[in-house]
Amino acid sequence: MESEKDKTEFWRWLEYHSVMPGKDWRKANVITAGVDVGSVGSKAVVMIDGEIYSWSVLRTGSNSSDSAKKALDWAMQDTGLSLKDFHYIVGTGYGRVNVPMANRAITEIACHAKGANYIWGPSVRTVLDVGGQDVKAIRCDDTGKVVSFLMNDKCAAGTGRGMEVIADLLKIPIEDVGKVSLSVTEEPEPVSSTCVVFAKTEAVGLLRKGWSKEKVLASYIRAMAIRMSELIEKVGCEKEFVITGGQSKNIGIVQRVENILGVKRLPVPNLETTGLDPASAGAIGAALFAKALYEKEKHR
């Protein structure tokens, strides 16, 4: 008989939304939104006059258009906003061409660079974006414009989806995998597989050999951190360095990447007080592009 623990969805990460207190969109001159439909998560950010007003992060469903609508609807919840109040909306991410309310679609690479510039300021030069199905290393200038980038989209290992698979296999809540992976007394050899399917098979084999769940997890995350670091080194790591995407909250990845590169990432702002969420960097960048595009059209 299946136990309650067996029924637990260890892969299920926290969905959330919020509205910044003390701000009134009705007094704004320009209201924009960025909707980032990723392969695993969908994010929406509403901006008023270029400042974050509300946001949402939820799981992408089977339909990109529905996920985009749900994300923006949730970001508008309890605000009184409706679609007709927006001056411009930009779609980005894996499903950017399927954001029905968007005036335009822009690549997630450009949006993450712009969003990182907004979150951390003009000193940011290198961005590691760990998405649901791929990893991107981006170099940008002081305006958040992309200078160069490299992308690893051959496999989902080490991305949000890969981490979900491993969390479920090891029966460790996905919100805890980073912390648990750092609980080992000595770093194990990294798993050899670059494919999430084979990495899972390898992890099962290590468990059968008597490895603890913590050691297997550390081996998996270390392997992913090595591959992410190699991507950054190929594009050229310049300070200041930041991590965006859902895995920016995975302390196991963050600390290992920092150790391999010998570079500390810039600290993450307090989400509750600032609305600056590295997981939503793409949506933030999209909302900023929306403002610029609207103002450009207005002054033609």
C-alpha positions as CSV (number, residue, x, y, z in Angstrom):
1,M,0.0,0.0,0.0
2,E,1.3,3.5,-1.0
3,S,2.3,5.6,2.0
4,E,1.6,9.3,2.4
5,K,5.3,10.1,1.8
6,D,5.1,8.2,-1.5
7,K,2.2,10.4,-2.6
8,T,4.1,13.6,-1.7
9,E,5.0,15.7,-4.8
10,F,8.6,16.5,-3.8
11,W,9.2,18.3,-7.1
12,R,6.4,20.8,-6.5
13,W,8.0,24.2,-5.8
14,L,6.4,27.2,-4.2
15,E,4.2,29.4,-6.4
16,Y,3.7,33.0,-5.2
17,H,2.4,36.5,-6.1
18,S,2.5,39.8,-4.4
19,V,1.6,43.5,-4.8
20,M,3.9,46.2,-3.6
21,P,2.2,48.2,-0.8
22,G,1.8,51.9,-0.9
23,K,1.7,52.2,-4.7
24,D,-1.3,53.3,-6.8
25,W,-1.3,52.3,-10.5
26,R,-4.1,54.8,-11.1
27,K,-1.6,57.7,-10.7
28,A,0.9,56.2,-13.1
29,N,1.6,57.6,-16.6
30,V,2.8,54.3,-18.1
31,I,1.6,50.8,-17.1
32,T,3.5,47.9,-18.6
33,A,3.9,44.1,-18.1
34,G,6.4,41.5,-18.9
35,V,5.2,37.9,-19.2
36,D,7.8,35.2,-19.2
37,V,6.5,31.8,-20.2
38,G,9.2,29.3,-19.4
39,S,9.2,25.6,-20.0
40,V,8.7,24.9,-16.3
41,G,7.6,28.2,-14.7
42,S,5.6,31.2,-15.9
43,K,6.3,34.7,-14.5
44,A,4.4,38.0,-14.9
45,V,5.6,41.4,-13.7
46,V,3.6,44.6,-13.7
47,M,5.4,47.9,-13.7
48,I,4.1,51.4,-13.2
49,D,6.4,54.2,-14.6
50,G,9.3,51.7,-14.7
51,E,8.9,50.5,-11.1
52,I,7.7,47.1,-10.0
53,Y,4.1,47.1,-8.8
54,S,3.1,43.4,-8.7
55,W,4.3,40.0,-9.8
56,S,3.5,36.3,-9.9
57,V,5.4,33.0,-10.4
58,L,3.5,29.8,-11.2
59,R,4.0,26.5,-12.9
60,T,3.7,26.4,-16.7
61,G,0.9,24.1,-17.8
62,S,0.4,22.2,-21.0
63,N,-0.7,25.3,-22.9
64,S,1.6,28.4,-23.2
65,S,-1.2,30.8,-23.9
66,D,-3.2,29.7,-20.9
67,S,-0.1,29.9,-18.7
68,A,0.6,33.4,-19.9
69,K,-3.0,34.5,-19.1
70,K,-3.0,32.8,-15.7
71,A,0.4,34.4,-14.7
72,L,-0.8,37.9,-15.7
73,D,-4.2,37.4,-14.1
74,W,-2.6,36.4,-10.8
75,A,-0.2,39.4,-10.9
76,M,-3.3,41.6,-11.4
77,Q,-5.2,40.0,-8.6
78,D,-6.4,42.4,-5.8
79,T,-5.2,45.4,-7.8
80,G,-8.3,46.5,-9.8
81,L,-6.2,46.4,-13.0
82,S,-7.6,44.9,-16.2
83,L,-5.9,44.3,-19.6
84,K,-7.3,47.5,-21.0
85,D,-5.3,49.5,-18.4
86,F,-1.9,48.4,-19.9
87,H,-0.1,50.6,-22.3
88,Y,2.3,47.9,-23.6
89,I,3.0,44.2,-22.8
90,V,6.0,42.1,-23.9
91,G,6.2,38.4,-24.0
92,T,9.4,36.4,-23.4
93,G,10.7,33.0,-22.6
94,Y,10.3,29.5,-24.1
95,G,6.6,30.3,-25.0
96,R,7.0,34.0,-25.9
97,V,5.3,33.6,-29.3
98,N,2.2,32.3,-27.5
99,V,1.5,35.2,-25.2
100,P,-1.8,36.4,-26.6
101,M,-2.0,39.8,-24.9
102,A,1.6,40.8,-25.8
103,N,2.2,43.6,-28.2
104,R,5.6,42.1,-29.0
105,A,7.9,39.1,-28.2
106,I,11.6,39.5,-27.1
107,T,14.1,36.8,-26.5
108,E,14.7,35.7,-22.9
109,I,18.4,36.3,-23.3
110,A,17.9,40.0,-23.9
111,C,15.2,40.2,-21.1
112,H,17.3,38.4,-18.5
113,A,20.3,40.8,-19.1
114,K,18.0,43.8,-18.9
115,G,16.3,42.4,-15.8
116,A,19.6,41.7,-14.1
117,N,20.7,45.3,-14.8
118,Y,17.5,46.5,-13.1
119,I,17.8,44.2,-10.1
120,W,21.5,44.7,-9.3
121,G,22.4,47.9,-11.1
122,P,24.8,48.8,-14.0
123,S,27.8,47.0,-12.5
124,V,26.5,43.6,-13.6
125,R,28.6,42.1,-16.4
126,T,28.0,38.4,-16.3
127,V,24.6,36.6,-15.9
128,L,24.0,32.9,-15.4
129,D,20.4,32.1,-16.2
130,V,19.4,28.6,-15.1
131,G,16.0,28.0,-16.7
132,G,13.6,25.1,-16.8
133,Q,15.2,23.4,-19.8
134,D,18.4,25.2,-20.5
135,V,21.3,27.2,-19.1
136,K,22.6,30.5,-20.5
137,A,25.7,32.4,-19.8
138,I,25.3,36.1,-20.8
139,R,27.7,39.0,-20.8
140,C,26.2,42.5,-20.9
141,D,27.2,46.1,-20.7
142,D,26.3,48.8,-18.1
143,T,22.9,49.3,-19.8
144,G,21.9,45.7,-19.6
145,K,22.5,45.2,-23.4
146,V,23.8,41.7,-24.4
147,V,27.4,41.7,-25.5
148,S,27.7,37.9,-26.0
149,F,26.1,34.7,-24.8
150,L,26.4,30.9,-24.8
151,M,23.5,28.5,-24.3
152,N,23.4,24.8,-23.3
153,D,20.0,23.5,-24.4
154,K,21.1,19.9,-25.2
155,C,19.6,18.4,-22.0
156,A,17.6,19.4,-19.0
157,A,20.1,18.1,-16.5
158,G,20.9,20.7,-13.9
159,T,18.0,22.9,-14.9
160,G,14.7,23.4,-13.2
161,R,13.2,20.3,-14.7
162,G,16.3,18.2,-14.0
163,M,16.2,19.3,-10.4
164,E,12.5,18.3,-10.1
165,V,13.3,14.8,-11.3
166,I,16.1,14.3,-8.8
167,A,14.1,15.8,-5.9
168,D,11.3,13.4,-6.7
169,L,13.7,10.4,-7.0
170,L,15.4,11.1,-3.7
171,K,12.2,12.2,-1.9
172,I,13.7,15.5,-0.8
173,P,11.5,18.6,-1.2
174,I,12.8,20.7,-4.1
175,E,13.0,23.8,-1.9
176,D,15.5,22.0,0.3
177,V,17.7,20.3,-2.2
178,G,20.4,23.0,-2.2
179,K,20.7,23.0,1.6
180,V,20.7,19.2,1.8
181,S,23.3,18.8,-0.8
182,L,25.7,21.0,1.3
183,S,25.3,18.7,4.3
184,V,27.9,16.2,3.2
185,T,31.2,16.2,5.0
186,E,33.2,15.8,1.8
187,E,32.3,16.6,-1.8
188,P,31.8,13.3,-3.8
189,E,32.8,12.8,-7.4
190,P,30.3,14.4,-9.8
191,V,27.9,12.2,-11.8
192,S,29.1,11.7,-15.3
193,S,25.9,12.0,-17.3
194,T,24.9,15.2,-19.0
195,C,21.4,13.8,-19.8
196,V,18.7,14.0,-17.1
197,V,17.4,10.5,-17.9
198,F,20.9,8.9,-17.6
199,A,21.7,11.1,-14.6
200,K,18.6,9.7,-12.9
201,T,19.7,6.1,-13.8
202,E,23.2,6.8,-12.5
203,A,21.7,8.3,-9.2
204,V,19.7,5.1,-8.7
205,G,22.8,3.0,-9.2
206,L,24.7,5.1,-6.6
207,L,21.8,4.6,-4.1
208,R,22.0,0.8,-4.7
209,K,25.7,1.0,-4.0
210,G,24.9,2.3,-0.5
211,W,25.4,6.1,-1.1
212,S,23.3,8.3,1.1
213,K,20.6,10.5,-0.5
214,E,22.6,13.5,0.6
215,K,25.8,12.2,-1.1
216,V,23.9,11.4,-4.4
217,L,22.3,14.8,-4.4
218,A,25.7,16.5,-3.8
219,S,27.2,14.5,-6.7
220,Y,24.4,15.5,-9.0
221,I,24.5,19.2,-8.1
222,R,28.3,19.4,-8.2
223,A,28.2,18.0,-11.8
224,M,25.7,20.6,-12.8
225,A,27.7,23.4,-11.2
226,I,30.8,22.3,-13.0
227,R,29.0,22.4,-16.4
228,M,27.5,25.8,-15.6
229,S,30.9,27.1,-14.6
230,E,32.4,25.8,-17.9
231,L,29.7,27.7,-19.8
232,I,30.5,30.9,-18.0
233,E,34.2,30.5,-18.5
234,K,33.7,30.0,-22.2
235,V,31.7,33.2,-22.5
236,G,34.2,35.0,-20.2
237,C,33.3,35.7,-16.6
238,E,33.5,39.4,-15.7
239,K,32.6,41.0,-12.4
240,E,30.0,41.7,-11.3
241,F,28.4,38.2,-11.5
242,V,24.8,37.3,-10.8
243,I,22.5,34.2,-11.2
244,T,18.9,34.4,-12.4
245,G,16.1,31.9,-13.0
246,G,14.5,29.5,-10.6
247,Q,17.7,27.8,-9.6
248,S,19.2,31.1,-8.4
249,K,17.5,30.1,-5.1
250,N,19.4,26.7,-5.0
251,I,22.2,27.4,-2.6
252,G,23.8,24.1,-3.5
253,I,24.3,25.3,-7.1
254,V,25.2,28.9,-6.1
255,Q,27.9,28.0,-3.6
256,R,29.5,25.4,-5.9
257,V,29.6,27.7,-8.9
258,E,31.1,30.5,-6.7
259,N,33.8,28.1,-5.5
260,I,34.7,26.8,-9.0
261,L,34.8,30.3,-10.5
262,G,36.4,31.9,-7.5
263,V,33.9,34.7,-7.8
264,K,31.1,35.6,-5.4
265,R,27.7,36.5,-7.0
266,L,26.1,39.8,-6.0
267,P,23.8,39.3,-3.0
268,V,20.1,38.8,-3.7
269,P,17.8,41.7,-2.7
270,N,14.9,41.1,-0.2
271,L,12.0,40.1,-2.4
272,E,9.3,41.2,0.1
273,T,10.5,44.8,0.4
274,T,11.9,45.4,-3.1
275,G,10.0,43.1,-5.5
276,L,13.3,42.3,-7.1
277,D,13.1,38.6,-7.8
278,P,16.0,36.9,-9.7
279,A,13.6,34.1,-10.7
280,S,11.5,36.8,-12.5
281,A,14.4,38.6,-14.1
282,G,13.1,37.8,-17.6
283,A,9.7,39.2,-16.9
284,I,11.2,42.3,-15.3
285,G,13.3,42.8,-18.4
286,A,10.3,42.3,-20.6
287,A,8.3,44.9,-18.6
288,L,11.2,47.4,-19.0
289,F,11.4,46.8,-22.8
290,A,7.6,47.3,-22.9
291,K,8.0,50.8,-21.3
292,A,10.8,51.7,-23.7
293,L,8.8,50.5,-26.8
294,Y,5.6,52.3,-25.7
295,E,7.5,55.6,-25.2
296,K,9.2,55.2,-28.5
297,E,5.9,54.6,-30.3
298,K,4.3,57.6,-28.4
299,H,7.0,60.0,-29.6
300,R,7.0,59.0,-33.2
